[in-house]
């Protein structure tokens, strides 16, 4: 079963926005966070969680044709 993917968006009273991405590992997590940040403003701080350092799950579809 695939791990659940979640994005938590927290907005402070001062209007600062914080994203917490869970269930997405490696560079894909960082790319998603950066895309979200670009959509709403400037990145002030970037913190990587332990999930970032976990190995990404790469799915490859192999098609085999039998003759």
ZIDA-V893381 format. One record per residue. N is the residue number from 1. RES is the residue in one small letter. SS is DSSP state (a for helix, b for strand, c for the rest). PHI is phi in degrees with one decimal (NA if undefined). PSI is psi in degrees with one decimal (NA if undefined). Layout:
BEGIN
n:N res:RES ss:SS phi:PHI psi:PSI
n:N res:RES ss:SS phi:PHI psi:PSI
END
This chain:
BEGIN
n:1 res:x ss:c phi:NA psi:135.9
n:2 res:x ss:c phi:-71.9 psi:147.0
n:3 res:x ss:c phi:-71.1 psi:142.9
n:4 res:x ss:c phi:-69.7 psi:134.2
n:5 res:x ss:c phi:-102.2 psi:133.1
n:6 res:x ss:b phi:-136.9 psi:147.1
n:7 res:x ss:b phi:-129.1 psi:118.3
n:8 res:x ss:b phi:-101.1 psi:132.5
n:9 res:x ss:b phi:-118.9 psi:117.5
n:10 res:x ss:b phi:-111.9 psi:131.2
n:11 res:x ss:b phi:-120.8 psi:120.4
n:12 res:x ss:c phi:-78.5 psi:169.1
n:13 res:x ss:c phi:-63.1 psi:-25.6
n:14 res:x ss:c phi:-82.8 psi:-4.2
n:15 res:x ss:c phi:91.5 psi:5.5
n:16 res:x ss:c phi:-77.5 psi:138.4
n:17 res:x ss:b phi:-109.9 psi:135.7
n:18 res:x ss:b phi:-127.1 psi:133.1
n:19 res:x ss:b phi:-108.4 psi:140.2
n:20 res:x ss:b phi:-126.6 psi:115.4
n:21 res:x ss:b phi:-104.1 psi:127.3
n:22 res:x ss:b phi:-125.9 psi:145.5
n:23 res:x ss:c phi:86.9 psi:0.9
n:24 res:x ss:c phi:-120.0 psi:124.4
n:25 res:x ss:c phi:-104.5 psi:158.7
n:26 res:x ss:c phi:66.0 psi:-150.5
n:27 res:x ss:a phi:-62.7 psi:-28.5
n:28 res:x ss:a phi:-62.6 psi:-36.3
n:29 res:x ss:a phi:-62.2 psi:-48.0
n:30 res:x ss:a phi:-64.8 psi:-42.1
n:31 res:x ss:a phi:-60.8 psi:-43.4
n:32 res:x ss:a phi:-62.4 psi:-46.1
n:33 res:x ss:a phi:-59.8 psi:-41.9
n:34 res:x ss:a phi:-67.4 psi:-37.8
n:35 res:x ss:a phi:-64.5 psi:-43.8
n:36 res:x ss:a phi:-62.2 psi:-43.1
n:37 res:x ss:a phi:-64.5 psi:-42.2
n:38 res:x ss:a phi:-62.4 psi:-31.4
n:39 res:x ss:a phi:-68.5 psi:-24.8
n:40 res:x ss:a phi:-120.3 psi:-12.3
n:41 res:x ss:c phi:165.2 psi:-147.3
n:42 res:x ss:c phi:-104.0 psi:140.7
n:43 res:x ss:c phi:-80.5 psi:119.6
n:44 res:x ss:c phi:-92.6 psi:-34.5
n:45 res:x ss:c phi:-152.4 psi:141.6
n:46 res:x ss:c phi:-126.4 psi:121.1
n:47 res:x ss:c phi:-118.2 psi:128.6
n:48 res:x ss:c phi:-95.8 psi:133.3
n:49 res:x ss:c phi:-87.9 psi:175.4
n:50 res:x ss:a phi:-63.3 psi:-27.3
n:51 res:x ss:a phi:-61.5 psi:-31.6
n:52 res:x ss:a phi:-58.5 psi:-36.9
n:53 res:x ss:a phi:-86.0 psi:-6.8
n:54 res:x ss:c phi:-75.8 psi:152.0
n:55 res:x ss:c phi:-68.2 psi:133.8
n:56 res:x ss:c phi:-69.1 psi:145.8
n:57 res:x ss:c phi:-88.4 psi:118.2
n:58 res:x ss:c phi:-105.1 psi:122.7
n:59 res:x ss:c phi:-103.5 psi:128.3
n:60 res:x ss:c phi:-122.8 psi:130.1
n:61 res:x ss:c phi:-96.0 psi:124.9
n:62 res:x ss:c phi:-112.4 psi:124.6
n:63 res:x ss:c phi:-107.0 psi:126.9
n:64 res:x ss:c phi:-120.2 psi:126.0
n:65 res:x ss:c phi:-105.5 psi:123.5
n:66 res:x ss:c phi:-93.2 psi:135.2
n:67 res:x ss:c phi:-101.1 psi:NA
END
